[in-house]
């Protein structure tokens, strides 16, 4: 399996509901490094997984939809605990939509899997992996 990974970052504010979250129930900020890994069994006709420039651009566009937002105020996330794991899935699903619509080029339709990892710090991160 071949893969490439591109990286961006994301800054949000949010709060959580539920005792399990302790002080994070209050409004707080979070900054994440965001890695998107694209996988395929065989390289395309140009011997690449996907165009790194397009992958970087599309990850930036997806992250840009969330960046500098208070997620508690976003209609898409009403009454949702926007945990790191949940946000990794949101970003992966939005990237998958863009792949299916051709935003990463026609050969990107050969991508078989995608993993998005949000790094909360140098010692903690969460990922969501999905097939395409």
Secondary structure, 3 states (H helix, E strand, C coil): CEEEEEEEEEEEEECCCCHHHHHHHCCEEEEEEEEEEEEECCCCCCCCCCCHHHHHHHHHHHHHCCCCEEHHHCHHHCCCCCCHHHHHHHHHHHHHHHHHCCCCCHHHHHCCEEEEEEECCCCCEEEEEEEC
